[in-house]
Amino acid sequence: MLPLRDDNPHFLTPFVTLLLIASNVAVWTFVQGFGSEPQLVRSVCELGLIPAALLGGSASGSGICQGLPAGGVGTLLSSMFLHGGLGHIAGNMWFLWIFGNNVEDSMGHVRFSCFYVLCGLVAAFAQILVEPRATVPMVGASGAIGGVMGAYLVLYPRVRVHMLGFFGIPFTFSMPALWMLGYWFAIQLVSGYFSLQLGAAGQGVAFWAHIGGFAAGVLMIPLFRVRELVERHPCYGWTRERSRSPWERRY
């Protein structure tokens, strides 16, 4: 399932969301060479987060990073702007746009910047905590975006999200954000559990970073949201309903 859009207007121009998307695309273009070799492997190994290397072990003796130096503590941040393939960055940026503009709308630009980075850091630490010996580089914005999605669930659980599904043929449908995001989180939990059972064979996706980022977003959004900004939305929270004025219908 792929989200297409939501029925949620935003009132502030989402400058930070747009800047984050542009930054990720710029890194993908100029640092990772549009995903071409050797730029892709070098960037992932040197700027990606490798838990084993960060905790003092060695991660450059085998695998794709053989012979390449691993990065240090700075990879906690740089890894958020790297991606492993075109589908990876396209999917992440699409989810960031769908949910990021309304979360930014709930707290303002500066607060959203801090919120995004903090969610990404919590996501990274969650993955390190669960798999401290992992030698596969962790890259991608999905941990931080998971935090954005967790915040969206708390803020706008009843807003309908329009989805694209496939069952032999493509079709569209809509569901409340609570169900869509809850389904996404459940998949991460199940996948995270099986990744632990598989050990090294399950290191392909950082599911626990997704889980940690999402949980961080849920827990931190009460500290970051601004009441006056959130209350402009026609449908927020678990019980609030009110009619929208014509001005509020403008996206």
N, C-alpha and C positions, 0 to 999 in steps of 0.2 A: 504493500500500500504506500502511496506517495501523496503527501498533502499538496493540494493545489492552491488553496487560499483559505482565509478565515473570514467570518462575518464580524470583524472587529475593526472599527476605524482607529486611526492614529492621528493625533492632533499636532504633535511636534514633528518637525522634519527629523527623521532618524539619522542624524549626521554620524553618530558613532557606529551604528550598524553598517551604514554605507562605507565608512572608513575601514572598518574591520574586514568587510568583504573585499574592498579594494586592496588592502594590505596583503591579505591571503593570496589574491590573484597575482599581485606584484611579486611576491616571494616565489610563487609557482612559476612565474614567467622568467624572472631574472636570476633567481638563485637555483631553482630546480630545472631550468631549461625546458619548460613545458613537459616535465616528466621524462626527459630523454637521458640517456647515459652518456658520459659518466656522472653528470651533474646530480642526477636523482639519488644514486647510491651514496655519493660523497656527502650530499647535504643531509640525507637521512642519518648517516652514521656520525657525522661531526656535529650536527645541530639537533638531532633527535634525542629523546630522553631514553637512556639505557639504564634501567635500575641497578643492574650489577655494577656497572662502571661508576655510577653516581655514589654508590655506597662503598667504593674503594676496591671493588673487584676488577677483573679484566674482561672486556667484551670485544676486544679487537683481534683475538687470536683465531677465530673461526667464523664461519658463516659469511654473510654478505659484507660484514665490516672488517674482514681479515686485512690486516696491514694498514688500516685507517685509524687515526687517533679518535678516541671518544671525547665528547665534550664534557664540561663540568656542570656546575650548578646553574649556569645560564641556560642550559637546555630545558629547565623547567618552564621557561618563558618561550624560548625560540621554537620548541617543539609544537607549540600551539598554532604556529603559522606555517607548518610544513604539512605536506600531504603525500600519499604514496601513489596516487594515480589520478587520472582525469575524473573518473567516476567518484572517487573519494572527495575531491575538493568540490565538485559540482553538487553532490548531495549535501555536504556540510553547509555550503554557502546558501543553498536553497532553504534548508531548515532554519538557518540563521535569519534569513530575510522574513520568512513566514512568521516566526515567533519573536524575533528580536525587536522589530519596530514597536510592537505594543509593550514589551517589557521596558524598553528604553523610554517609552511614553509614560510609564508609571513612576519613573524616578528622575528623569532628566539625564542630560548627557554625561556630566562628570560622574555622578553616582553609578550610571550604567557602565562606564569604563572600568571603575573599580570593581563593581560586581562581576563583570565578565572575567577579569583577570583572576580574581579570588576564586571563582568557580573553577577556572582552569587549573589553578594551583592545587586546590583540594582534590580535583580529579586525578592529577598526577600523583599526589601523595597516596591516594587510595589505591592506585595501581601498584605503586612501589611497596605499600604495606602488604598487599596480597601476594605479589610475586617479586620479592626483593632480589632474587637471583636471575631474573629474566635478562637475557642477552639480546633479545630482539628490540630494535629501536622503536619507541613509541612516538608517533607523530599524528597530528591532526587537531582540528578545533573542536572535535565532537565532545570532549569532556566539558569545555566551557559552554558549548551550545546545549549540552545536557542540563547545565545549570539554568540556562535561559528557559528551557522547556519546563523544568521543575517550577520556576517562578511563574510561568504562564499558567500552569495548572492551578496554582494557588490563587492567582489573580482572576482568571477568567475561565473557570472550569465548565461553565455552561455555554460558552461561545461555540457555535458550530464550525467545524473544520471540514472543508470540502476535500474529498479524497479521490484519487484515481486507483482503481483496483483492476486486477486481471483474473479472469476465470474463463480461460479459453479465449475470450475477447475482452478488450478494455471496457470498463464501465465506471461511472462516477456515482458517488453517494456522499452523504454528510453525516457527521456524528459529533456529539459534544466533545470538547477538548479533553474533558475528564476521561472519557473512554479511549480516545485516540492516544493520549499521552500515557494513560495507565497501561494500555496494551504495549506500547513501546517500552516502558519501564519493566514490565513483566518479562518481555523477551530478553532484556539485558540481564535480569536476575537469573533466568533459566540458563542462558548462554554462559553467564559468568560462572555458575555452578559447574557446568560441564567442562568449561575451560580449566578449572582446577583439577577435575578428575583426569583430564588428558595430559596435564603437566606441560612439558615443553612443546608438545604437539598442538596445544591449544593457545599458543601465544600470538596467533595471527591477528586477533582483534582485542583491543584493550577494553573489554567489557566492564571491568571494575572501575575504570576511569569514567565511563559513562554513568555507572551507578553512583559513584562518589560525586560527580558533578551535579547530577540530578538532585541528589539528597542535599547538597550544599545550596542549590537554588531554592529548594523548598524551605530550608531552615533559615536562610539569610534574607529572603524577600521581605519579611516584616520589618527588618532593620533598614532596608534601602528604599522601599516604596514611599512616595509622597502622597498623603491622603488627598490633597486638592487635585493632584494630577490624575489619580486613579478614579476619583468620583466623577470625572467628566465622561467616562465611558458608560454607554447605555446599558451594558450588561457586565457586571463584575461581581466577584464573590459567589457565595453559595446560595444566597437567598434574595439578593437585591434585584429588583426589576423596576424599570421606569421607561416612559416613552421617550423617544428621541425627537429633538427638534430638527427642522430641515437643515440647519447649519451643521448639526452633529452627524448628518448622513454623509458629509463630504469626506472623502478619503484623501 
